Amino acid sequence: MIDLALFILLGIVTVALAVFGGHVSSGKIKHRIAFYVMGGISIVLIIIMGWRNYLAQVETQKASDRLDSSIESLKKSSEAIANMSKETVRIGQLNTQLQERLLQQSKTISGLSKECIDTAKGGNSFGYISGLNICSSDHWIPTFVHKGKYPLYGVSARIVDLEKWREISKGASLLQHFSADTDINVSDTVEGWGRIYFNKSLPITRDGKEHAYNVFIFARNGSWSQQLKVINVNGECSYASRVYRDGGKKENLLFEHISDDFRKNYKGDIDWSNH
């Protein structure tokens, strides 16, 4: 606003100089004085306007410098934010990798813990009584066989002669029923382990007819029931066996073995209903 007023005033003085300039030659003293005064005023106005222009330029330069400084600061801030974003992404990736490692270690520890527990208790290992080819004229020798990679602890087996048990059941007392049992103290076993019990011979016929047994096995990690059929043909024993966990249901079947000689000498399909 001040610059506009100075510009207008300078214009008026310039016009006045033009007017009085034409009367300077007239020789009138007042015209000369007025001309010189107007000239002085014009010079003063020009100086003032030049000074104000200079100040304006200086202020403009300062504003420009401040703007450049702000732009540079903004640029540095943007770079810092970008670097922080990259660092945040990197830390996030490291955190993800750490979580994955922790999860994997947790799974490893869990697996090792389960392995230790299974080793201490027996895991999913089990055992059964095998009718190997160890026969006399009317007896066979039982063998306990370990199945699975984990040890078994405190194993015992009770073998029930079903033919004898049914015979005793015809009016016999409860105590007499136990005479059909043969108990075996197996104790502890390991993978691939087997033991023949020569002092626990069991009856068998020599006519190729089956002799059926139910076997009940107990250990630290649970119990199993076994259906066992043994036949003796020409002095050689063959057997068929099924092992169940938690009863004789089909879905609980753990193991089945039917020897080739048993299939060959057994007449018709194998009937497990008499167990």
C-alpha positions in Angstrom: 0.0 0.0 0.0 2.9 2.4 0.9 4.7 1.5 -2.4 1.5 2.4 -4.4 1.3 5.8 -2.6 4.9 6.5 -3.3 4.5 5.5 -6.9 1.5 7.9 -7.3 3.3 10.7 -5.5 6.3 10.2 -7.7 4.0 10.4 -10.7 2.6 13.7 -9.5 6.0 15.1 -8.8 7.1 14.0 -12.3 4.2 15.8 -13.8 4.9 18.9 -11.7 8.5 18.9 -12.9 7.3 18.7 -16.4 5.1 21.7 -15.8 7.6 23.8 -13.9 10.4 22.8 -16.3 8.7 24.7 -19.0 8.8 27.9 -16.9 12.4 27.7 -15.7 13.6 29.7 -18.6 11.2 32.5 -17.9 13.5 33.9 -15.4 11.0 33.9 -12.5 12.8 32.9 -9.3 9.7 31.1 -7.8 9.5 28.9 -10.9 13.1 27.8 -10.4 12.7 27.3 -6.7 9.6 25.2 -7.3 11.4 23.2 -10.0 14.4 22.4 -7.8 12.2 21.5 -4.8 10.1 19.2 -7.0 13.4 17.7 -8.3 14.7 17.2 -4.8 11.4 15.6 -3.8 11.6 13.3 -6.9 15.1 12.2 -6.0 14.1 11.5 -2.4 11.1 9.5 -3.6 13.3 7.5 -6.0 15.8 6.8 -3.2 13.0 5.8 -0.9 11.4 3.5 -3.5 14.8 2.0 -4.4 15.5 1.4 -0.7 12.1 -0.2 -0.2 12.7 -2.4 -3.3 16.0 -3.4 -1.9 14.4 -4.3 1.4 11.7 -6.2 -0.4 14.3 -8.1 -2.4 16.2 -8.9 0.8 13.1 -10.1 2.5 12.1 -12.1 -0.6 15.6 -13.8 -0.6 15.3 -14.5 3.1 11.8 -16.1 2.4 13.3 -18.0 -0.5 16.1 -19.2 1.7 13.6 -20.2 4.4 11.5 -22.0 1.8 14.6 -23.9 0.5 15.6 -24.7 4.1 12.0 -26.0 4.8 12.1 -28.0 1.6 15.5 -29.5 2.5 14.2 -30.3 6.0 11.0 -31.8 4.5 13.2 -33.9 2.2 15.4 -35.1 5.1 12.2 -35.8 7.1 10.8 -37.8 4.2 14.1 -39.7 3.8 14.1 -40.4 7.6 10.5 -41.6 7.4 11.3 -43.8 4.4 14.3 -45.2 6.3 12.1 -45.8 9.4 9.6 -47.6 7.2 12.3 -49.8 5.8 13.6 -50.5 9.3 10.1 -51.2 10.5 9.6 -53.7 7.6 13.0 -55.3 8.4 12.2 -55.5 12.1 8.8 -57.0 11.2 10.5 -59.6 9.0 13.0 -60.4 11.8 10.1 -60.7 14.2 8.3 -63.1 11.9 11.4 -65.2 11.5 11.9 -65.2 15.3 8.3 -66.3 15.8 8.7 -69.1 13.2 11.9 -70.2 15.0 10.2 -70.1 18.4 7.3 -72.1 17.0 9.6 -74.6 15.5 11.6 -74.9 18.7 8.3 -75.2 20.6 7.3 -78.1 18.3 10.7 -79.6 18.8 10.5 -79.3 22.6 6.9 -80.7 22.5 8.1 -83.6 20.3 11.0 -84.3 22.6 8.7 -84.1 25.6 6.3 -86.6 24.0 9.3 -88.8 23.1 10.5 -88.8 26.7 7.0 -89.5 28.0 6.5 -92.3 25.5 10.0 -93.8 26.3 9.1 -93.6 30.1 5.6 -95.1 29.7 5.8 -97.2 26.6 4.1 -95.0 24.0 2.1 -97.1 21.4 4.3 -100.2 21.8 2.5 -103.5 22.7 3.2 -107.2 22.9 1.6 -110.5 22.2 2.0 -114.2 22.7 3.3 -116.2 19.7 2.8 -119.9 19.1 6.2 -120.7 17.6 7.1 -124.1 16.2 8.1 -125.5 19.5 5.7 -128.5 20.1 5.7 -131.7 21.9 3.1 -134.4 21.4 0.5 -132.6 23.3 1.9 -129.2 24.4 3.3 -126.0 22.9 5.6 -123.3 24.4 4.5 -119.7 24.4 6.8 -116.8 23.4 6.2 -113.2 24.2 7.1 -110.8 21.4 7.6 -107.0 21.7 6.1 -104.7 19.0 7.0 -101.0 18.7 10.1 -98.8 19.3 9.4 -97.8 22.9 10.2 -100.1 25.9 7.4 -101.8 27.8 7.5 -101.8 31.6 5.9 -104.2 34.2 4.4 -106.5 31.5 2.4 -109.5 32.6 0.2 -111.8 30.6 -2.7 -114.1 31.4 -3.4 -116.9 28.9 -6.9 -118.5 29.2 -7.4 -122.0 27.7 -10.9 -121.6 26.4 -11.6 -125.3 26.0 -10.6 -126.0 29.6 -12.5 -122.9 30.8 -15.7 -124.0 29.1 -15.3 -127.5 30.5 -14.8 -126.1 34.0 -17.8 -123.7 33.6 -20.2 -126.6 33.7 -21.0 -126.3 37.3 -17.5 -125.4 38.6 -16.8 -122.8 41.3 -15.2 -119.5 40.7 -11.9 -120.6 42.1 -11.8 -123.6 39.7 -12.1 -121.2 36.8 -8.6 -119.9 37.5 -7.2 -123.4 36.8 -7.7 -122.6 33.1 -5.3 -119.6 33.4 -1.5 -119.6 32.7 0.1 -116.5 34.1 3.4 -115.1 32.7 5.5 -112.4 34.4 7.2 -110.7 31.4 8.6 -107.7 33.3 10.3 -105.1 31.1 10.9 -105.4 27.3 12.5 -103.4 24.5 12.2 -103.2 20.7 12.9 -106.5 18.9 12.7 -108.4 22.2 11.2 -111.8 22.6 11.4 -114.5 25.2 10.4 -118.2 25.2 8.8 -119.5 28.4 9.8 -123.2 28.5 8.3 -123.6 31.9 4.8 -122.5 30.7 3.8 -125.3 28.3 0.2 -125.2 27.1 -2.1 -128.0 25.8 -2.6 -128.8 22.1 -4.1 -131.6 20.1 -2.3 -133.5 17.3 -5.2 -133.9 14.9 -5.0 -130.5 13.2 -7.9 -129.1 15.2 -7.5 -125.6 16.6 -6.9 -125.0 20.3 -8.3 -121.5 21.2 -6.9 -119.1 23.8 -7.7 -115.6 25.0 -4.7 -113.7 26.2 -4.9 -110.6 28.4 -1.7 -108.5 28.5 -1.0 -105.6 31.0 1.8 -103.0 31.0 2.4 -99.5 32.3 1.1 -97.9 29.0 -2.2 -99.9 29.0 -3.6 -103.3 28.3 -4.4 -105.5 25.3 -6.5 -108.5 24.5 -5.4 -111.2 22.1 -7.3 -114.0 20.3 -4.9 -116.9 19.7 -5.5 -120.1 17.8 -2.9 -122.9 17.7 -2.9 -126.1 15.7 -0.5 -129.0 15.5 -0.1 -130.9 12.3 2.4 -133.7 12.1 4.3 -132.3 15.1 4.6 -128.8 13.8 2.8 -125.8 15.4 1.1 -123.0 13.4 -1.0 -120.2 14.8 -3.3 -117.3 14.0 -3.5 -114.2 16.2 -5.3 -110.9 16.6 -4.3 -108.2 19.1 -6.7 -105.5 20.2 -6.5 -102.5 22.4 -9.5 -101.7 24.6 -11.6 -104.7 23.7 -12.2 -106.9 20.6 -13.7 -104.3 18.4 -12.6 -104.2 14.8 -11.6 -100.5 14.9 -9.2 -101.3 17.8 -7.3 -104.0 16.0 -3.5 -103.4 16.4 -2.0 -106.5 14.9 -3.0 -109.6 13.0 -0.8 -112.6 12.0 -1.9 -115.8 10.3 0.9 -118.2 9.4 0.9 -119.8 6.0 0.8 -123.3 7.5 -2.2 -122.4 9.6 -4.1 -121.2 6.5 -3.1 -124.3 4.6 -4.2 -126.7 7.3 -7.2 -124.8 8.6 -10.4 -125.9 6.9 -12.6 -123.1 5.6 -12.6 -119.5 6.7 -11.1 -118.7 10.1 -13.8 -118.3 12.7 -13.0 -115.9 15.6 -16.5 -116.1 17.1 -15.5 -118.7 19.7 -13.2 -116.2 21.6 
